[in-house]
Amino acid sequence: MTRRTASRLDARDGVRTTCMRCAVGCGLRQRPTADGNGLATVRGDPSHVVSRGQACARGVDETADPRGDRLTRPLVRRGGDLVETTWDVALDRAISGFESAVGLDEDASTGADPDALAVIGSGQQTNEAAYALGKVARGGVGTERYDANTTLCMASAVRAYLDAFGSDAPPPTYDDIPEAAVHLIWGANPAVAHPVLFRWIADAAAEAGRELIVVDPVETATARRADRHVRPAFGGDHALARAILARLVEDDRVDREFIDAYTTGFEAVRESLSDPESAAEAAGVDLETVDRLAAAFERRTLVYWGMGVNQSVRGTATAGALIDCCLATGNLGPGCGPFSITGQANSMGARLCASTGTWPGHREFTDPTHRRAVASAWDVPVSRLPDSSGPGPVGILSRRPTALWTVATNPAAGLPAAGDAREVLSETFLVVQDAFRTETVEFADVVLPAATWGETVGTTTNMERRISRIRAATDPPGDARTDLEIIVAIGERLAPGLFDGTGADPEAVFEELTALTAGTPADCSGITYPRLEEGAVRWPAADPAAEAGYRYLVDAEPESDDDTRATGRFVFPTPSGQARFSTHAAAPLPEPVDDAYDLLLTTAREPDGYNTGIRSRDDDPDPPLARINPRTAAESLAVEEVASNRSDGSPIDIVSRRGRVRAILEPDPAVPEGAVWLPIHHPAANDLTVDATDPFSDEPNYKQCAVRIERPTY
């Protein structure tokens, strides 16, 4: 499609863009209102290579008409109140606070204490904005205390991929979904969180001889569609994955040819395995269940997992154990393999280009060669670049930075043990850059209003590694500016000349980013804006004609039989060229139940929610609905019976060691006895959660903490 044809299509059918609701990466067409103030219609884009016109109602609605209080003017705090001001005043105040914290000299070229300034970005930024923010934080300031809220949801999967394959991101793509014989969804609820993706999975699994298996303690909407639902104990996922592998090893059902040719470390894993019976007991399932799951891995199996695995102190260990099951059975290649389900729209892009856990292109953070390449590209001294990727968002706040800059994220509600987080926010010099008035805004010293979906230009990267264009259909409201414009304005003040080559031009920033990925495992140097006019492109793509398929596989020769995996040759970006088995042990759960707090709290997604709910809830939300098994509710409230009708409406208090939350009881037998389910999007949920993190990835343990329920004490 030529640029001229694309322009005619835009005029007739709306501006072509990519949905920023989740990481599926559906294409949308957006038509602005007649006066150019907002969007009149949003619908699926039939020409988009990913979704072919499909889109979920939530993605369309939240793009066209999001709820929430839009920020349209810069704000500064005066006399305890946030008041409107000009951009010049707001930026002056922000820069002054940052320079004071860091101790920059007059020409802003050196820093006395760069770690005094912390920065937290987001999976809601474009690739260009995420890259620019990392460039400012790492290259302009040199702070170690920089991360993105993607660590709150995907860091465990990232760490497991790096450990196993030497590079982040799942090997399979959407093309593999119809080829799989077994679809194993573990700790995820895509029927609710990723409806379009789940439609593809469900359609593929419905074919004769195919199977859909769900592993989840809760009977989710996805589980209700499954051929088989396995309900391990909360926190039992690692034990279950290890039980499966132990059973496969015990029965000699592993793929020795694949193991010997393409992996290393199998013997160490085998020696670390407990017997299948003991592992099954620890997982809370019987051995027959383990046998059925082990049998699934003898077929061509795609293993999808989500936050139920990642958001735990056992997240990296469990993700690694699932990858191990794939490696041990040769489940790598078209139609099979490990496929983590990414949450935020551009989590993959942030991982690719934001310089959080790796440098752009997944360059290893501490590697001297990569550090020199990044410093050269940015024209900054190598000594300015931090030698550690930092402690993650939870660790950043626990170190109490002097100044903090948040971009499109809401730590006041989104971090675990949120009461502690809010205490830190109240003490630091805080600059908030966001499109909406969040809980974090209320602690800010400076507020910078940003553009949102439909108002910005750039690119995004979906969970299967496809880069797509983001196009603006309308201007931001009031004085709001794009994230990239704001970031470049601040970066040029903190480190003059840092953006001399690109300014705030998205295409120029993208060209700089892709050039920096050249020669890396995540090479995007063959992707350009003109090429993306023709459609989304999946990386690695090292030249203008290249586009990746299944990662690490060379000379693939797929078989026609559903249960026969593809032949081919695998090459992994590890020192040995082989994939690596994992021996990470499961960390103890940080807060088991006891007599004082006798119930386990878990948090998960609900159909209408998004992150901390800013786009989908009122400014003053109703109390959250607490889903509790009727028997558990009756026992805890000392009543004879609680009706199993999910419409009780009774107020209860949920109490943990960190806080008390008023909720509405929703009796639900889909939740196991002894557990309380709260929506992760509600701003009160994290007043209860514990701030323990995975020891390998820094991802928080959102899924298990100890609580009790009480009748309200009005």
C-alpha positions in Angstrom: 0.0 0.0 0.0 1.5 3.4 -1.0 1.4 6.4 1.3 -1.1 8.0 -1.0 -3.5 5.0 -0.8 -3.1 4.9 2.9 -4.0 8.5 3.2 -7.2 8.0 1.2 -8.1 5.1 3.4 -7.5 7.2 6.5 -9.8 9.9 5.2 -12.5 7.5 4.3 -12.4 4.8 7.0 -10.6 6.5 9.9 -7.0 6.8 11.0 -5.2 3.4 11.1 -3.5 2.7 14.5 -2.9 -0.1 17.0 -5.0 -0.7 20.1 -3.2 0.2 23.3 -5.5 -1.7 25.6 -3.4 -4.9 26.0 -0.5 -6.6 24.4 -2.5 -8.6 21.7 -1.8 -5.7 19.3 -5.1 -5.4 17.5 -5.5 -2.9 14.7 -8.0 -0.1 15.0 -9.5 2.6 12.8 -10.2 5.9 14.7 -12.4 8.6 13.3 -12.2 12.0 15.1 -15.2 14.1 15.9 -16.2 16.9 13.5 -14.6 19.5 15.6 -11.4 17.4 16.2 -12.0 17.3 19.9 -11.9 13.6 20.7 -12.9 10.4 18.8 -16.3 9.9 17.2 -15.9 6.2 16.4 -13.4 3.4 16.9 -13.6 0.0 15.3 -11.4 -2.9 14.2 -9.1 -2.5 11.2 -9.7 -5.3 8.6 -6.3 -4.5 7.0 -4.2 -5.0 10.2 -2.0 -8.1 9.9 -2.5 -9.2 13.5 -6.3 -8.9 14.1 -7.9 -8.6 10.6 -10.7 -6.5 11.9 -11.2 -8.2 15.3 -11.2 -6.1 18.4 -12.7 -6.5 21.9 -15.4 -4.2 23.2 -13.3 -3.1 26.1 -10.4 -2.0 23.9 -12.7 -0.1 21.6 -14.7 1.6 24.4 -11.6 2.6 26.4 -10.0 4.1 23.3 -13.1 6.0 22.2 -14.5 7.2 25.5 -12.3 6.4 28.6 -13.6 7.3 32.0 -11.4 9.2 34.4 -10.4 12.8 34.9 -8.2 14.0 32.1 -5.3 16.2 32.8 -5.2 19.2 30.4 -3.1 21.8 32.1 0.3 21.6 33.9 0.0 21.8 37.7 2.3 22.8 40.5 1.9 22.6 44.2 1.4 25.9 46.0 0.4 26.2 49.6 -0.5 22.6 49.8 -2.7 22.6 46.7 -2.2 21.7 43.0 -2.9 24.8 40.9 -2.8 25.3 37.1 0.3 26.9 35.6 2.2 27.2 32.4 4.5 24.7 30.8 7.5 26.9 31.4 6.8 27.2 35.1 6.1 23.5 35.5 9.2 22.4 33.6 11.3 24.9 35.6 10.0 23.5 38.8 10.6 19.9 37.7 14.2 20.6 36.5 15.0 22.6 39.6 13.8 19.7 41.8 15.7 17.1 39.8 18.9 19.1 39.7 18.7 19.8 43.5 18.2 16.1 44.2 21.0 14.9 42.0 23.5 17.8 42.6 24.1 18.6 39.0 26.7 21.4 38.3 25.9 24.4 36.2 26.4 22.8 32.8 24.5 19.7 33.8 27.3 17.4 32.6 28.1 15.6 35.8 26.1 14.3 38.7 27.2 14.1 42.4 24.5 11.5 43.2 22.5 10.4 40.2 20.7 7.7 42.2 19.0 10.4 44.2 16.7 10.8 41.2 14.4 7.8 40.5 12.4 7.3 37.4 9.6 4.8 36.8 8.2 4.4 33.2 5.4 2.3 31.8 4.2 -0.3 29.3 1.7 2.4 28.2 4.4 4.4 26.4 5.3 4.1 22.8 8.6 2.5 21.8 9.9 6.0 21.1 8.9 7.5 24.4 10.2 4.4 26.4 13.5 4.6 24.6 13.8 8.4 25.2 13.0 8.0 28.9 15.7 5.3 29.3 18.1 7.6 27.4 17.4 10.4 29.8 17.5 8.3 33.0 20.6 6.1 32.1 22.5 8.4 29.7 21.5 11.9 30.7 21.4 11.4 34.5 23.1 8.0 35.0 20.7 6.8 37.7 20.6 3.2 38.7 17.1 3.7 40.1 15.1 3.5 37.0 12.6 0.9 35.9 9.1 0.5 34.4 5.9 -0.9 35.7 6.4 -3.8 33.3 8.5 -5.3 36.1 5.3 -5.6 38.1 3.9 -8.1 35.6 6.4 -9.6 33.3 9.9 -9.5 34.9 9.7 -13.2 36.0 9.0 -14.3 32.4 11.8 -12.1 31.2 14.3 -13.5 33.6 13.2 -17.1 32.7 13.6 -16.4 29.0 17.0 -14.9 29.5 18.1 -17.8 31.7 16.9 -20.4 29.2 17.6 -18.9 25.8 19.9 -15.9 26.4 17.3 -13.5 25.1 13.9 -12.2 26.2 10.5 -12.8 24.5 8.7 -16.0 23.7 9.9 -18.1 20.8 6.4 -18.9 19.4 4.1 -16.5 17.5 0.4 -16.2 16.9 1.0 -18.4 13.7 1.7 -21.3 16.1 -1.8 -21.2 17.7 -3.7 -23.1 15.0 -0.8 -25.7 14.8 -0.8 -26.8 18.4 -2.4 -30.1 19.5 -2.6 -29.0 23.1 -3.2 -25.5 24.5 -2.1 -25.4 28.1 -3.1 -22.1 29.8 -1.4 -21.8 33.2 -2.2 -19.0 35.7 -3.9 -16.8 33.1 -7.4 -15.8 32.2 -7.3 -14.6 28.6 -11.1 -15.0 28.1 -11.3 -11.9 30.3 -7.9 -10.2 29.9 -7.2 -10.9 26.2 -10.5 -11.7 24.5 -9.2 -11.7 20.9 -6.3 -13.9 21.7 -8.5 -16.3 23.6 -10.9 -16.5 20.6 -8.0 -17.7 18.5 -7.0 -20.3 21.1 -10.5 -21.5 21.7 -11.2 -21.9 18.0 -8.0 -23.8 17.5 -8.6 -26.1 20.5 -12.2 -26.8 19.3 -10.9 -28.7 16.3 -11.1 -32.5 16.4 -8.2 -34.1 18.3 -7.1 -30.8 19.9 -7.3 -30.0 23.7 -7.6 -27.0 26.0 -6.2 -27.4 29.5 -6.3 -24.7 32.2 -4.3 -24.7 35.4 -5.6 -22.2 37.9 -6.8 -22.5 41.5 -9.9 -20.4 40.6 -12.6 -21.5 38.2 -12.1 -18.6 35.8 -14.0 -17.8 32.6 -11.2 -19.4 30.7 -11.3 -22.6 32.9 -15.0 -22.9 32.2 -14.2 -23.2 28.5 -11.5 -25.8 29.0 -11.6 -29.6 28.3 -9.8 -30.0 31.6 -9.3 -27.7 34.6 -6.6 -28.4 37.1 -6.8 -26.6 40.4 -3.4 -26.6 42.3 -3.0 -25.0 45.7 -2.2 -21.3 45.7 1.5 -21.1 45.4 1.7 -24.7 44.2 2.5 -24.0 40.5 6.3 -24.6 40.8 5.7 -27.9 42.6 3.2 -29.0 39.9 5.5 -28.1 37.0 8.4 -30.0 38.7 6.0 -33.0 39.4 5.3 -33.1 35.6 8.9 -33.1 34.7 9.7 -35.7 37.4 7.0 -38.0 36.0 8.3 -37.6 32.5 11.9 -38.4 33.6 10.8 -41.3 35.8 8.9 -42.9 32.8 11.6 -42.0 30.3 9.2 -39.9 28.2 11.8 -37.2 27.6 13.2 -36.3 24.2 16.8 -37.4 24.6 17.8 -36.5 21.0 16.6 -32.9 21.5 18.1 -32.6 25.0 21.5 -33.9 23.8 21.6 -31.7 20.7 20.2 -28.4 21.9 20.4 -28.1 25.7 22.7 -28.0 28.7 22.0 -28.6 32.4 19.5 -31.4 32.1 21.4 -33.7 34.5 21.5 -31.1 37.2 17.8 -30.6 36.9 17.1 -34.3 37.0 19.2 -34.6 40.2 17.3 -31.7 41.8 13.8 -33.3 41.2 11.9 -34.8 44.1 9.7 -37.8 43.4 6.5 -37.1 41.5 4.3 -38.2 44.5 5.9 -35.7 46.9 5.8 -32.9 44.3 2.2 -33.6 43.5 1.3 -33.5 47.2 3.1 -30.1 47.5 1.1 -28.8 44.6 -2.2 -29.9 46.0 -3.1 -32.3 43.3 -3.2 -36.1 42.9 -0.7 -38.2 40.8 -3.3 -39.0 38.2 -3.6 -35.2 37.5 0.2 -35.1 37.1 0.1 -38.0 34.7 -2.5 -36.3 32.5 -0.5 -33.1 32.3 2.7 -35.1 31.6 0.9 -36.8 28.7 0.0 -33.4 27.2 3.7 -32.6 26.8 4.1 -35.7 24.7 2.0 -33.9 22.0 2.7 -30.6 20.2 1.9 -28.3 23.1 1.8 -24.5 23.5 2.2 -23.4 27.1 0.7 -20.0 27.8 1.2 -18.5 31.3 0.4 -15.1 32.9 0.3 -13.2 36.1 -0.8 -16.2 38.2 2.7 -17.5 37.5 4.8 -14.3 37.3 3.5 -12.3 40.2 5.0 -14.4 42.9 8.2 -14.9 44.8 8.3 -18.2 42.8 7.6 -16.5 39.5 11.0 -17.0 37.8 11.4 -20.5 39.2 8.0 -21.5 38.0 8.3 -19.9 34.5 11.7 -21.7 34.3 10.1 -25.0 35.3 7.5 -24.6 32.5 10.2 -23.9 30.0 12.1 -26.9 31.3 9.0 -29.1 30.6 9.1 -27.8 27.0 12.8 -28.4 26.6 12.8 -31.9 28.1 10.0 -33.0 25.7 11.3 -31.3 22.6 8.4 -28.9 22.6 10.1 -26.2 20.8 9.3 -25.3 17.2 6.2 -24.5 15.2 3.0 -25.2 17.1 4.6 -25.6 20.5 6.7 -24.0 23.2 6.6 -21.5 26.0 4.4 -18.5 25.3 4.0 -16.0 28.2 0.9 -13.8 27.9 2.0 -10.2 28.1 -0.4 -7.8 29.9 0.3 -4.1 29.1 0.0 -2.9 25.5 3.7 -2.1 25.1 5.3 -4.2 27.8 7.3 -6.0 25.1 8.4 -2.7 23.6 9.6 -1.4 27.0 11.6 -4.6 27.4 13.1 -4.1 24.0 14.1 -0.5 24.1 13.7 1.3 27.5 17.1 0.4 29.0 15.5 -1.0 32.2 16.7 -4.6 32.6 18.8 -4.7 29.4 20.1 -2.0 27.0 18.2 -1.6 23.7 18.2 -4.7 21.7 18.4 -6.9 24.8 22.1 -6.0 25.2 23.4 -7.4 28.4 23.4 -4.6 31.0 26.9 -5.3 32.5 28.7 -6.3 29.3 31.5 -3.8 28.6 31.1 -4.1 24.9 27.4 -3.3 25.0 28.0 -0.4 27.5 30.5 1.2 25.1 28.1 0.8 22.2 25.3 2.5 24.0 27.5 5.3 25.3 28.8 5.9 21.8 25.4 6.0 20.3 24.2 8.5 23.0 27.5 10.4 22.9 27.9 10.2 26.7 30.8 8.9 28.8 30.7 5.2 29.6 31.3 6.1 33.2 28.0 7.8 33.4 26.0 4.6 32.6 25.1 2.7 35.8 26.7 -0.7 36.2 23.5 -2.2 37.7 20.0 -2.3 36.2 18.6 -1.4 39.6 16.3 -2.8 42.2 12.9 -2.7 40.5 10.0 -0.4 41.4 9.4 -1.8 44.9 13.1 -1.5 45.7 13.3 2.0 44.2 10.7 3.3 46.6 12.0 1.4 49.6 15.3 3.3 49.1 13.4 6.5 49.5 14.7 8.6 46.5 15.1 12.3 47.0 13.2 13.0 43.7 10.9 10.7 41.6 9.6 11.1 38.1 6.7 8.8 37.1 5.5 8.4 33.6 2.1 6.8 32.8 2.1 4.8 36.0 0.3 4.9 39.3 2.5 3.6 42.1 0.2 5.1 44.9 -2.3 2.4 44.0 -0.3 -0.1 41.9 2.6 -1.0 44.1 2.2 -3.7 46.8 1.9 -2.6 50.4 0.6 0.6 48.8 0.3 2.4 52.2 4.1 2.3 52.5 4.5 3.5 48.9 2.2 6.5 49.5 4.3 7.4 52.6 7.4 7.6 50.4 5.6 9.5 47.7 4.5 12.1 50.3 8.1 12.7 51.3 9.9 12.8 47.9 9.9 15.6 45.3 7.5 14.0 42.9 6.9 14.8 39.2 3.9 13.0 37.7 3.5 12.7 33.9 0.2 11.2 33.0 -3.0 11.6 30.9 -5.3 11.1 33.9 -5.6 12.3 37.5 -4.5 9.2 39.4 -4.0 8.5 43.1 -0.3 9.3 42.5 -1.1 12.8 41.2 -2.4 13.8 44.6 1.1 13.5 46.0 2.8 15.4 43.2 4.8 18.6 43.3 4.6 19.0 39.6 2.0 17.4 37.2 2.7 17.2 33.4 -0.4 16.5 31.3 0.2 13.9 28.6 -1.5 12.6 25.5 -3.1 9.2 25.5 -4.4 6.7 22.9 -5.6 8.3 19.7 -3.6 11.5 20.4 0.0 10.4 19.8 2.4 9.1 17.1 4.9 6.3 17.3 5.1 2.5 17.4 4.3 -0.3 19.8 5.3 -3.9 20.1 2.9 -6.7 20.9 3.5 -10.0 22.7 4.5 -11.9 19.6 7.2 -9.3 18.8 5.3 -7.4 16.1 6.0 -3.7 15.8 3.0 -1.6 14.6 2.4 2.1 14.0 0.5 4.3 16.4 -1.2 7.2 14.7 -3.0 10.2 16.1 -6.6 10.8 15.1 -7.0 13.9 17.2 -5.0 16.5 19.1 -4.5 16.1 22.9 -6.9 18.2 25.0 -6.0 21.6 26.4 -2.2 22.0 26.8 -1.4 18.3 27.1 1.7 17.1 25.2 2.9 13.7 24.0 5.1 11.7 26.3 8.0 12.0 23.9 7.8 15.8 23.7 7.8 16.0 27.5 10.6 13.6 28.0 12.8 15.3 25.4 12.1 18.7 26.9 13.3 17.5 30.3 16.2 15.5 28.9 17.5 18.5 27.0 17.4 20.6 30.2 19.2 17.9 32.3 21.8 17.0 29.7 21.9 19.6 26.9 22.6 18.0 23.5 21.3 14.5 24.4 18.7 14.7 21.7 20.5 16.8 19.1 20.2 14.1 16.5 16.5 13.5 16.9 14.7 16.1 18.9 11.2 14.9 19.7 10.5 13.6 16.2 9.2 10.1 16.6 10.5 8.7 13.3 14.0 10.1 14.0 14.0 8.6 17.5 12.8 5.2 16.1 15.6 5.3 13.6 18.2 5.8 16.4 16.6 3.1 18.4 16.6 0.5 15.6 20.2 1.3 14.7 21.2 0.6 18.2 19.6 -2.9 18.0 21.6 -3.8 14.9 23.5 -7.1 15.4 21.7 -8.0 18.6 19.3 -10.9 19.2 16.5 -8.4 19.0 17.6 -6.7 15.8 15.1 -4.2 14.4 17.4 -2.4 12.1 15.4 -3.5 9.0 12.2 -1.9 10.3 11.4 1.7 9.3 8.3 3.9 9.4 7.8 3.6 5.6 7.9 -0.2 5.9 5.4 -0.1 8.7 3.0 1.7 6.4 2.7 -1.6 4.7 1.9 -3.4 7.9 3.2 -4.6 11.2 6.6 -6.4 11.3 7.8 -9.0 13.7 11.4 -8.8 15.0 14.2 -9.8 14.7 14.3 -8.1 11.3 17.9 -7.3 10.3 17.2 -6.1 6.8 14.3 -4.4 4.9 13.0 -7.8 3.6 13.4 -9.8 6.8 10.7 -10.7 9.3 11.1 -13.3 12.0 9.0 -16.4 12.5 9.7 -18.9 15.3 12.7 -17.7 17.2 16.0 -19.7 17.3 14.8 -22.3 14.7 16.7 -22.6 11.4 15.7 -24.8 8.5 12.3 -25.7 9.9 10.5 -28.6 8.2 7.0 -28.8 9.9 5.2 -32.2 9.8 1.6 -32.5 9.0 0.7 -34.8 11.9 -0.7 -32.8 14.8 1.4 -34.7 17.4 4.6 -34.5 15.5 6.8 -31.6 16.2 8.8 -29.8 13.5 12.3 -30.8 12.6 15.0 -28.2 12.2 18.1 -26.8 13.7 18.1 -24.6 16.8 20.7 -21.9 17.6 20.4 -19.9 20.9 22.2 -16.7 21.8 23.9 -18.2 24.8 27.7 -18.7 25.2 27.3 -22.4 24.3 24.7 -21.9 21.6 22.4 -24.2 23.6 19.3 -23.6 25.7 19.8 -23.9 29.4 17.7 -25.9 31.9 16.8 -24.1 35.2 17.5 -25.2 38.7 15.9 -22.3 40.6 14.3 -23.5 43.8 10.9 -22.2 44.9 11.3 -19.5 47.5 9.1 -19.8 50.6 5.8 -17.9 50.4 6.3 -14.6 52.3 3.2 -14.7 54.4 1.4 -18.0 55.0 -1.9 -18.0 56.8 -2.0 -18.4 60.5 -4.6 -18.2 63.3 -4.7 -14.4 63.3 -4.9 -14.1 59.4 -6.5 -17.3 58.4 -7.4 -16.7 54.7 -5.2 -16.3 51.6 -5.8 -13.2 49.5 -5.2 -13.3 45.8 -5.7 -10.6 43.2 -6.6 -11.0 39.5 -8.1 -9.3 36.5 -11.8 -8.5 35.9 -13.4 -7.9 32.5 -13.7 -4.1 32.8 -10.5 -3.3 34.6 -7.2 -2.0 33.3 -4.1 -1.6 35.4 -5.2 0.5 38.4 -8.6 1.2 36.7 -8.1 4.9 35.9 -9.6 4.5 32.4 -12.5 2.3 33.5 -13.8 3.5 36.9 -15.2 6.6 38.6 -13.0 9.0 40.4 -14.4 7.8 43.7 -14.9 4.0 43.1 -17.3 1.8 45.0 -15.9 -0.7 47.4 -14.3 -3.7 45.6 -16.2 -6.9 45.2 -14.6 -9.7 47.3 -15.3 -13.1 45.8 -15.3 -15.7 48.6 -16.4 -19.3 48.7 -19.8 -19.4 50.5 -18.5 -21.9 53.0 -15.5 -19.8 53.8 -17.7 -16.7 54.2 -20.1 -18.5 56.5 -17.3 -19.8 58.7 -15.4 -16.5 58.9 -18.5 -14.4 59.6 -19.8 -17.1 62.1 -23.2 -17.5 60.3 -25.0 -20.7 59.5 -25.0 -20.2 55.7 -24.1 -17.7 53.0 -26.1 -18.0 49.8 -24.1 -19.0 46.7 -25.6 -16.4 44.4 -22.9 -13.8 43.8 -25.2 -11.0 44.8 -25.1 -10.8 48.5 -24.2 -7.1 48.8 -23.1 -7.4 52.4 -20.2 -5.1 53.4 -17.2 -6.8 55.0 -13.7 -5.6 56.1 -10.7 -7.4 54.7 -7.7 -7.0 57.1 -4.0 -7.8 56.5 -0.9 -6.8 58.5 -0.7 -3.7 56.3 -4.2 -2.3 56.1 -8.0 -2.7 56.2 -10.2 -2.5 53.1 -14.0 -2.2 53.0 -15.4 -4.6 50.4 -18.7 -6.1 49.3 -19.1 -9.8 49.8 -19.7 -11.7 46.6 -20.2 -15.4 47.5 -18.7 -17.4 44.7 -18.0 -21.2 44.7 -15.6 -20.7 41.8 -13.1 -19.4 44.4 -11.5 -22.2 46.5 -12.3 -22.4 50.2 -9.9 -20.5 52.4 -9.3 -17.8 49.8 -10.4 -14.2 49.1 -10.3 -12.8 45.5 -10.0 -9.1 44.9 -9.8 -7.3 41.5 -6.2 -6.1 41.0 -7.4 -2.9 39.4 -9.2 -1.5 42.4 -7.1 1.2 44.1 -7.7 -0.2 47.5 -6.5 -3.8 46.8 -2.8 -3.1 47.3 -3.4 -1.6 50.7 -3.4 -5.3 51.7 -0.7 -7.0 49.6 2.8 -7.7 50.8 5.9 -6.1 49.2 8.0 -9.3 48.9 9.5 -9.8 45.5 10.9 -12.6 43.4 14.6 -13.0 44.2 15.6 -13.2 40.6 13.4 -10.7 38.9 12.2 -8.2 41.5 8.6 -8.9 40.5 6.2 -8.5 43.4 4.3 -11.3 45.1 0.8 -10.0 44.4 -0.9 -13.4 44.4 -0.5 -14.6 48.0 -0.8 -12.8 51.3 -2.6 -13.6 54.6 -5.8 -11.8 55.5 -9.0 -12.2 57.6 -12.5 -10.9 57.1 -14.6 -9.2 59.7 -18.0 -7.6 60.0 -17.6 -3.8 59.6 -17.1 -1.8 62.8 -19.0 1.4 61.8 
